[in-house]
Amino acid sequence: MKTVMIFTDGACSGNPGPGGWCAILRYNQNEKILSGGEENTTNNRMELCAVLYALSALKESCNVVLTSDSRYVIDSITKGWVYSWQKKGWKKSDGKPALNVDLWQPLLEQLKRHEVKFNWIKGHAGHAENEMCDKIAVQESLKFKK
């Protein structure tokens, strides 16, 4: 199985407000940058979009090392929260509805396709790919600023 490095970030101005996301996919010497945004969204949704669209872009099952500064995304998966929400009919432990189910459901399908190792890094701390993703995500969000 191929090993792909993925770096992601999301940005939002206002939260909710205009947002953007970016993912850098790297396999050997090949690199692809994906990005997009929405007019009215949240930072967590943009973080999820970056991961979802990056994994969806892979044409075959891969070993993935995914680096993100999003505790929401990484902890929800690695600590099993999202699987608990799913098991409880997309309800959190306090009984309130889980957020972003429309993104979590397809993301969980992608996680079945790939072997993903999650790597959390501190945002805005000089990590080259994270800084690049942040810059592109912010540029995407500005396309929706009024």
trRosetta pair geometry for C-beta under 8 A, 3 or more apart (Angstrom, degrees):
i j d omega theta_ij theta_ji phi_ij phi_ji
1 61 6.2 -59 -132 112 118 88
1 62 5.9 155 172 -136 99 36
1 63 5.1 111 112 -21 117 90
1 115 7.1 82 118 21 159 121
2 27 6.0 8 171 -142 126 126
2 60 7.2 90 21 79 117 112
2 62 4.9 -42 76 -125 88 99
2 63 6.9 -158 97 32 39 79
3 27 7.6 154 88 -127 48 80
3 62 6.9 142 -108 179 21 94
3 63 4.4 -30 -102 79 74 109
3 64 7.5 170 -157 -83 56 26
3 65 6.9 28 -178 -9 100 99
4 25 6.0 -13 -180 -166 119 91
4 26 6.8 147 -166 73 67 46
4 27 4.9 -37 -108 -78 82 95
4 58 6.4 -150 15 -104 166 125
4 62 4.8 20 4 155 113 149
4 63 7.2 154 19 81 66 54
4 64 5.2 -21 68 -108 92 75
4 65 7.6 -168 92 27 45 67
5 25 7.5 146 81 -161 54 41
5 26 4.3 -18 63 63 102 104
5 27 7.6 178 22 -71 71 45
5 64 7.8 143 -102 -159 19 61
5 65 5.2 -21 -113 66 67 101
5 67 7.3 4 -174 0 89 110
6 23 6.0 -12 -168 -171 99 106
6 24 7.0 159 -154 81 47 54
6 25 5.4 -10 -103 -104 82 67
6 26 7.5 -175 -75 22 37 72
6 51 7.7 102 132 -127 136 62
6 54 4.8 111 -155 161 134 141
6 55 7.5 -29 -77 -64 174 66
6 64 5.7 -1 4 -167 117 109
6 65 7.2 168 27 82 69 49
6 66 4.6 -14 70 -111 107 74
6 67 7.0 176 91 25 54 68
7 23 6.9 155 79 -156 49 54
7 24 4.4 0 53 51 101 104
7 26 7.7 30 -2 -3 99 111
7 66 7.9 169 -81 -159 27 51
7 67 4.9 -17 -108 68 72 103
7 68 7.5 159 -159 -75 47 54
7 129 3.7 -76 -145 143 176 128
7 130 6.2 -121 -174 -67 117 56
7 132 7.7 62 108 63 139 103
7 133 5.6 -146 129 -41 98 136
8 21 7.2 -6 -169 -175 94 98
8 22 7.0 170 -148 91 52 54
8 23 4.7 -12 -100 -103 85 83
8 24 7.8 -156 -69 23 44 64
8 47 7.0 102 132 -157 115 61
8 50 3.6 136 -164 134 112 123
8 51 5.3 -82 -26 -67 178 65
8 54 5.9 -111 -78 -18 116 148
8 66 6.8 0 2 -170 114 96
8 67 7.4 162 20 83 68 53
8 68 4.8 -15 64 -97 97 100
8 70 7.5 -42 100 5 107 120
8 133 6.1 154 -170 -158 18 154
9 21 7.1 -180 95 -150 46 60
9 22 5.7 0 57 56 84 91
9 47 7.2 -41 -162 -110 32 74
9 50 6.2 158 50 -107 22 172
9 68 7.0 167 -78 -141 54 74
9 69 6.3 23 -109 28 94 106
9 70 7.7 163 -125 -36 50 101
9 123 7.2 118 -126 -122 117 113
9 130 6.0 109 -60 -155 129 67
9 133 3.6 129 18 122 112 116
9 134 4.8 -65 135 -70 161 62
9 137 5.1 -119 105 -17 94 146
10 19 6.6 10 179 179 97 114
10 20 7.2 175 -155 94 58 44
10 21 4.5 -20 -105 -102 80 86
10 22 7.9 176 -83 20 40 61
10 43 5.6 136 111 -169 111 60
10 44 7.5 115 84 -119 152 6
10 45 7.4 172 -168 83 154 46
10 46 2.9 144 -162 112 118 94
10 47 3.8 -110 13 -58 131 53
10 48 7.5 11 -50 17 153 49
10 49 6.7 107 -100 46 121 94
10 50 5.4 -141 -59 -15 87 123
10 70 6.9 41 24 -73 106 132
10 137 5.7 -177 -141 -154 23 145
11 19 6.2 172 92 -153 52 70
11 20 5.2 -3 57 58 98 85
11 21 7.4 -179 20 -79 67 42
11 43 6.9 -26 -152 -121 18 86
11 46 6.2 -90 38 124 34 158
11 134 6.4 103 -63 -154 120 65
11 137 3.9 134 4 125 107 109
11 138 4.7 -65 124 -74 172 61
11 140 7.5 134 53 58 109 95
11 141 5.1 -102 100 -24 104 140
12 15 4.7 102 109 -78 125 76
12 16 7.1 -71 179 -139 134 36
12 17 5.7 127 172 60 87 86
12 18 7.2 169 -150 91 62 38
12 19 3.8 -20 -100 -99 83 104
12 20 7.8 177 -76 21 49 54
12 41 6.1 -125 -113 93 120 85
12 42 5.8 -15 -100 -174 172 27
12 43 4.1 -123 19 -68 122 68
12 45 7.9 80 -71 50 137 90
12 46 5.7 -178 -53 0 97 138
12 141 6.5 -176 -111 -119 32 139
13 17 4.7 -97 90 113 59 135
13 18 5.3 -2 48 62 103 85
13 19 7.2 -171 15 -80 63 54
13 141 5.5 134 -6 154 103 133
13 142 7.9 72 -14 -78 145 58
13 145 6.5 4 65 -92 151 109
14 17 2.3 101 50 -45 122 142
14 18 7.0 77 19 22 120 61
15 42 5.5 64 -150 -141 70 71
15 43 5.2 -16 -108 -17 113 100
16 40 5.7 39 160 -178 118 75
16 41 6.1 -175 -147 93 90 14
16 42 5.2 -58 -93 -73 76 75
17 40 6.8 -46 -135 -128 15 55
17 41 7.4 -50 69 52 33 54
17 141 7.9 52 114 -168 92 115
18 37 6.9 31 177 165 81 125
18 38 7.4 -168 -147 95 51 50
18 39 5.8 -38 -105 -153 79 39
18 40 7.2 -32 -75 -74 47 39
18 41 7.5 39 -153 30 19 88
18 141 4.8 123 127 -174 91 78
18 142 7.3 109 124 -83 139 17
18 143 7.7 -174 -175 66 129 56
18 144 3.6 174 -136 90 116 107
18 145 5.0 -124 35 -69 161 61
18 146 7.9 163 -45 -9 132 73
19 37 5.6 -175 99 -154 52 88
19 38 5.5 4 57 53 95 83
19 41 4.0 -86 24 72 133 116
19 42 6.9 -7 -59 61 153 10
19 43 6.8 -166 -123 -86 128 41
19 45 6.8 104 88 77 165 101
19 46 4.3 -134 163 -61 126 131
19 137 7.8 -25 175 176 69 95
19 140 7.7 1 134 106 44 101
19 141 5.1 -35 -148 -108 17 104
19 144 7.5 -17 28 50 39 143
20 35 6.7 13 180 -177 102 102
20 36 7.0 -174 -148 102 69 32
20 37 3.7 -37 -98 -89 68 117
20 46 6.3 55 81 -145 22 135
20 136 7.3 -142 143 128 128 59
20 137 4.2 159 105 -174 95 55
20 138 6.3 -152 54 -54 132 8
20 139 6.7 -165 157 68 174 48
20 140 2.7 138 -138 80 127 103
20 141 3.7 -111 -9 -39 101 72
20 142 7.6 -22 -30 6 139 60
20 143 7.4 100 -82 23 120 100
20 144 7.9 177 -58 13 88 113
21 35 6.4 -179 91 -147 55 61
21 36 6.0 -5 54 60 92 71
21 37 6.6 165 11 -85 68 60
21 46 4.3 -171 -66 -174 97 81
21 47 7.1 -170 -116 -72 111 19
21 49 4.5 -174 -1 86 166 109
21 50 3.9 -147 -178 -61 115 89
21 53 7.3 125 108 28 133 131
21 137 5.3 8 -118 -121 17 104
21 140 6.7 -64 30 75 39 156
22 33 6.8 -15 -166 -170 99 94
22 34 7.1 156 -155 87 50 54
22 35 4.3 -9 -103 -101 76 100
22 50 6.2 5 62 -120 28 118
22 132 7.6 -128 128 123 147 71
22 133 4.2 -176 89 -153 114 71
22 134 7.6 -117 41 -37 128 16
22 136 3.9 95 -91 87 151 117
22 137 4.5 -115 -3 -55 100 81
22 140 6.9 176 -56 -9 90 134
23 33 7.3 162 84 -154 50 49
23 34 4.7 -4 57 58 97 101
23 35 7.4 -177 21 -73 61 56
23 50 4.7 153 -59 -171 95 81
23 51 7.3 152 -94 -78 128 27
23 53 6.2 -176 8 85 141 95
23 54 3.6 -142 -176 -74 158 114
23 57 7.8 171 93 13 138 139
23 133 7.0 35 -91 -125 24 119
24 31 6.5 -15 -172 -165 94 102
24 32 7.5 156 -157 80 48 45
24 33 5.5 -18 -103 -102 70 76
24 129 5.3 -123 50 -158 147 108
24 132 6.6 47 -50 94 140 123
24 133 6.1 -111 -12 -72 101 100
25 31 7.0 155 82 -155 54 50
25 32 4.6 -9 58 58 105 94
25 33 7.8 -168 21 -77 72 29
25 34 7.1 40 -10 -4 108 106
25 54 5.8 167 -69 -154 104 94
25 57 6.4 -127 -39 89 158 132
25 58 7.5 -174 -143 -72 143 85
26 30 7.1 160 -152 88 49 55
26 31 5.0 -9 -102 -103 80 82
26 32 8.0 -169 -72 24 42 62
27 30 5.0 -10 66 63 82 105
32 57 7.2 -153 106 147 142 146
33 136 6.8 -140 -180 -116 126 170
34 50 7.9 151 92 -142 102 63
34 53 5.6 -155 135 128 143 117
34 54 6.2 -176 47 -86 134 67
34 57 6.1 -148 -54 -53 151 154
35 136 5.0 -112 -95 152 148 117
35 137 6.8 -146 -141 -84 108 53
35 139 7.8 17 163 74 154 101
35 140 5.1 -150 162 -65 111 136
36 49 6.8 -105 72 153 110 134
36 53 7.0 141 18 -63 126 172
36 140 6.1 98 132 -157 12 142
37 41 7.7 -153 -175 23 67 141
37 46 7.3 3 -124 -118 68 114
37 137 7.6 133 -84 -160 103 60
37 140 3.7 165 -40 149 122 103
37 141 5.4 -171 -136 -80 142 45
37 143 6.0 140 58 51 141 113
37 144 5.8 -144 127 -13 124 124
38 41 4.1 86 77 -36 123 130
38 45 7.3 -42 35 117 143 130
38 46 7.5 -145 25 -83 102 90
38 49 8.0 174 -17 -54 115 162
38 144 6.8 26 121 -71 25 167
39 144 4.3 -162 -108 -159 58 128
40 144 8.0 -145 -37 162 48 137
41 45 4.7 -119 -176 76 105 136
41 46 6.0 108 124 -50 133 91
42 45 4.7 99 56 4 79 102
42 46 7.2 -147 94 -4 44 86
43 46 5.8 -59 -151 38 34 110
43 47 6.4 37 151 -21 68 104
44 47 5.6 -50 -147 34 34 113
44 48 6.4 34 154 -17 65 105
44 70 7.4 125 -125 -155 60 123
44 72 4.8 -86 -124 133 103 167
44 73 7.7 168 -155 -50 75 81
44 99 7.1 58 101 109 144 130
44 100 6.4 -121 123 -42 109 149
45 48 5.7 -55 -150 39 32 112
45 49 6.3 37 151 -24 66 104
45 100 5.7 -168 -96 -107 77 119
45 103 6.5 161 -142 -21 72 156
46 49 5.5 -46 -143 32 34 115
46 50 6.6 41 155 -24 62 100
46 137 6.6 104 163 -161 130 121
46 141 7.8 -13 -110 -77 156 109
47 50 6.0 -52 -156 28 30 113
47 51 7.0 21 152 -10 62 105
47 68 6.8 96 -163 -172 102 130
47 70 3.9 118 -162 -97 143 154
47 72 6.1 106 79 67 151 116
47 73 5.1 -140 139 -33 114 124
48 51 6.0 -61 -153 40 34 106
48 52 5.9 30 155 -18 71 113
48 72 7.9 -71 -53 114 91 114
48 73 6.0 177 -84 -96 63 109
48 100 5.7 148 -7 175 168 144
48 103 4.3 78 136 140 136 144
48 104 7.1 -62 -148 -66 139 61
48 107 6.4 -89 -167 -56 94 149
49 52 5.7 -59 -139 42 29 110
49 53 5.8 19 168 -11 68 112
49 103 6.6 -78 -68 -131 62 135
50 53 6.5 -59 -139 41 20 101
50 54 6.2 21 159 -20 59 113
50 68 7.5 142 96 -114 127 117
50 133 7.3 68 -149 -170 145 126
50 137 7.4 -35 -77 -94 130 123
51 54 5.9 -60 -147 36 26 111
51 55 6.4 17 161 -11 64 109
51 66 6.6 58 -129 -169 98 143
51 68 6.7 -24 -73 -72 110 148
51 70 7.9 -107 -35 51 123 142
51 73 5.7 153 -20 -163 151 146
51 107 6.4 44 106 -132 108 122
52 55 6.3 -64 -150 40 25 103
52 56 6.0 22 156 -18 64 115
52 103 5.8 -116 -42 -166 153 90
52 106 6.0 66 -151 99 122 105
52 107 4.7 -84 -93 -84 95 91
52 110 6.5 162 -139 3 60 152
53 56 5.5 -54 -138 41 31 114
53 57 6.3 41 157 -32 63 103
54 57 5.9 -54 -155 23 28 114
54 58 7.8 34 149 -28 57 94
54 66 7.5 132 101 -122 141 110
55 58 6.1 -43 -166 12 41 113
55 64 6.9 -38 -106 -76 90 172
55 66 7.9 -23 -66 -87 101 137
55 107 7.2 96 47 -139 142 68
55 110 3.9 94 121 169 133 138
55 111 7.4 -22 -165 -63 164 53
55 113 7.3 134 169 66 107 118
55 114 6.0 -128 -149 11 107 147
55 116 7.4 -34 -103 -81 126 134
56 106 7.5 8 -77 153 123 117
56 110 5.9 -79 -65 -97 67 132
58 61 7.7 82 129 -107 124 15
58 62 5.2 -104 -167 5 146 128
58 64 7.5 -102 -56 -76 158 123
58 113 7.7 161 83 122 118 128
58 114 6.7 69 69 -79 155 131
61 113 5.2 -142 -102 171 84 74
61 114 5.8 -176 -153 -90 67 55
61 115 7.7 65 171 -6 98 79
62 114 5.3 -8 59 -128 67 105
62 115 7.5 -121 111 39 41 76
63 114 7.4 155 -101 -172 16 85
63 115 4.8 -23 -112 72 66 111
63 117 7.7 16 180 -4 86 102
64 114 5.0 24 -4 164 121 133
64 115 6.8 162 21 82 72 53
64 116 4.5 -17 69 -109 110 73
64 117 7.0 -175 93 27 57 65
65 116 8.0 155 -91 -158 20 57
65 117 5.1 -19 -111 67 67 105
65 119 6.1 25 178 -11 88 126
66 116 5.5 2 -2 -165 122 106
66 117 7.0 165 22 78 72 48
66 118 5.5 -28 71 -109 100 60
66 119 6.6 171 84 24 45 80
67 119 4.4 -31 -99 79 74 110
67 120 7.9 162 -152 -93 60 12
67 121 5.8 23 -174 -6 101 119
67 127 7.7 -142 153 165 134 147
67 129 6.9 80 82 86 133 131
67 130 7.1 -97 130 -65 110 98
68 73 5.8 -34 117 71 159 132
68 74 5.9 -179 70 -48 115 110
68 118 7.2 -41 28 -158 105 92
68 119 7.5 128 20 76 59 60
68 120 6.6 -37 76 -111 69 57
68 121 7.4 165 84 29 21 82
69 120 7.0 90 -123 -164 32 71
69 121 5.6 -59 -84 79 77 72
69 122 6.4 37 -131 172 106 15
69 123 3.4 97 175 -62 160 92
69 124 7.9 89 -146 -1 167 64
69 130 5.8 85 -34 -148 117 131
70 73 4.1 48 107 17 125 106
70 74 6.1 143 90 -7 70 89
70 120 7.9 -120 62 -123 40 91
71 74 6.1 -66 -135 51 29 100
71 75 5.0 17 174 -9 72 121
71 120 6.7 50 -91 -136 63 138
72 75 6.8 -49 -119 43 10 99
72 76 6.1 14 166 -22 52 117
73 76 6.1 -64 -148 33 19 112
73 77 6.7 3 161 -6 59 111
74 77 6.3 -70 -155 42 28 101
74 78 5.7 0 167 2 71 118
74 118 4.7 155 -135 167 96 137
74 120 4.9 -171 84 -73 173 104
75 78 6.2 -62 -121 51 29 94
75 79 4.9 4 -176 5 70 123
75 81 6.9 34 131 4 78 128
76 79 7.0 -42 -104 49 9 94
76 81 4.6 -82 -140 64 58 114
76 82 4.5 68 158 -41 97 102
76 104 7.9 -95 145 -116 140 117
77 80 7.7 26 171 -68 25 27
77 81 7.9 -51 -38 43 20 80
77 82 5.8 -9 -85 19 54 130
77 111 7.1 -169 -142 -104 128 153
77 118 6.4 138 82 -46 126 153
78 118 5.5 -120 -56 53 121 140
80 83 5.0 -54 -163 41 73 114
80 84 6.0 77 138 -25 86 99
81 84 5.6 -61 -155 36 34 113
81 85 6.4 35 151 -21 70 103
81 92 8.0 2 -175 -130 104 85
82 85 5.5 -47 -148 33 35 113
82 86 6.3 38 152 -21 64 104
82 98 7.7 110 -128 -162 61 150
82 104 5.6 -161 -152 -155 119 124
82 108 6.8 -165 138 -77 126 112
83 86 5.6 -49 -147 35 33 114
83 87 6.3 36 152 -21 64 106
83 108 7.9 133 -87 -123 71 127
84 87 5.7 -53 -145 36 31 112
84 88 6.3 15 158 -6 65 112
84 93 7.2 1 138 -63 136 89
85 88 6.1 -70 -148 47 27 100
85 90 5.4 32 158 -132 92 42
85 91 6.6 -175 -148 61 68 27
85 92 6.0 -14 -103 -85 100 54
85 98 4.0 63 -163 -68 138 150
85 101 8.0 -141 140 -97 125 93
85 104 7.5 -20 88 152 134 165
86 90 6.4 19 -103 -72 39 66
86 104 7.5 -150 -70 136 102 124
86 105 8.0 133 -111 -97 111 71
86 108 6.9 69 -77 -81 152 167
88 91 4.4 -93 126 56 112 90
88 92 7.8 -178 80 -41 142 5
90 97 6.3 18 128 -157 93 76
90 98 4.6 -112 -175 35 73 112
90 101 4.9 19 -145 -104 143 134
90 104 7.9 148 -120 72 106 139
91 95 5.8 -15 179 -149 123 34
91 96 6.9 147 -158 75 76 25
91 97 6.2 -59 -106 -103 62 40
91 98 6.5 -142 -99 -22 9 86
92 95 7.1 -39 70 28 70 18
92 96 5.2 -8 40 63 113 79
92 97 7.4 43 -3 111 89 10
92 98 5.4 133 -52 -78 82 73
97 101 7.7 -69 172 -31 100 126
98 101 5.8 103 91 -69 100 94
98 104 7.1 -29 134 11 130 162
100 103 4.7 -37 175 40 96 111
100 104 5.7 103 113 -27 86 97
101 104 5.4 -56 -134 41 35 112
101 105 6.0 41 167 -28 69 102
102 105 6.7 -40 -140 24 20 110
102 106 7.9 6 162 2 49 103
103 106 6.8 -65 -158 44 34 96
103 107 6.0 34 151 -22 69 117
104 107 5.5 -64 -144 41 31 114
104 108 6.2 34 159 -24 69 103
105 108 6.0 -53 -151 30 27 109
105 109 7.0 28 151 -17 60 102
106 109 5.3 -49 -153 33 42 116
106 110 6.6 44 149 -20 68 100
107 110 5.5 -52 -152 34 37 113
107 111 6.5 39 149 -22 66 103
108 111 5.5 -50 -148 33 36 115
108 112 7.0 43 150 -24 62 97
109 112 5.8 -49 -160 25 36 113
109 113 7.1 35 145 -19 63 103
110 113 5.5 -54 -157 31 41 115
110 114 6.5 -4 161 14 73 110
111 114 6.6 -73 -134 56 31 84
111 116 6.0 -75 -130 16 80 132
121 125 7.0 -142 158 52 94 124
121 127 5.2 44 150 -47 150 163
121 130 5.9 -127 89 -55 132 150
122 125 4.2 55 96 -20 105 148
122 127 7.7 146 67 -17 64 120
123 130 6.2 -148 -124 169 61 131
123 134 7.0 119 -162 -79 103 134
124 130 7.9 -111 -41 128 31 117
124 131 7.6 97 -112 -97 41 80
124 134 7.1 102 -73 -101 73 172
125 130 7.6 15 45 83 77 145
126 131 6.8 -4 -141 -49 21 131
127 130 3.9 48 85 22 112 118
127 131 6.3 168 77 -18 54 86
128 131 5.9 -60 -149 35 24 110
128 132 6.5 21 156 -16 63 107
129 132 5.6 -53 -147 37 34 111
129 133 6.2 36 154 -19 67 105
130 133 5.7 -52 -145 38 31 111
130 134 6.2 35 154 -22 64 106
131 134 5.7 -52 -147 35 30 113
131 135 6.4 32 153 -21 63 105
132 135 5.7 -53 -149 34 31 112
132 136 6.4 24 156 -12 65 107
133 136 5.9 -60 -148 41 30 106
133 137 6.0 31 155 -21 67 110
134 137 5.7 -55 -142 37 28 111
134 138 6.3 29 157 -19 64 106
135 138 6.0 -56 -151 35 26 110
135 139 6.5 28 150 -19 62 106
136 139 5.5 -52 -149 35 35 114
136 140 6.4 38 151 -21 66 102
137 140 5.6 -51 -151 34 33 114
137 141 6.5 34 150 -21 64 104
138 141 5.6 -52 -150 34 34 113
138 142 6.6 39 151 -26 64 102
139 142 5.7 -52 -153 28 32 115
139 143 7.5 46 148 -30 59 93
140 143 5.9 -42 -168 11 39 116
141 144 6.3 -69 -169 40 44 102
141 145 6.9 59 138 -44 72 98
142 145 5.1 -34 -148 5 48 122
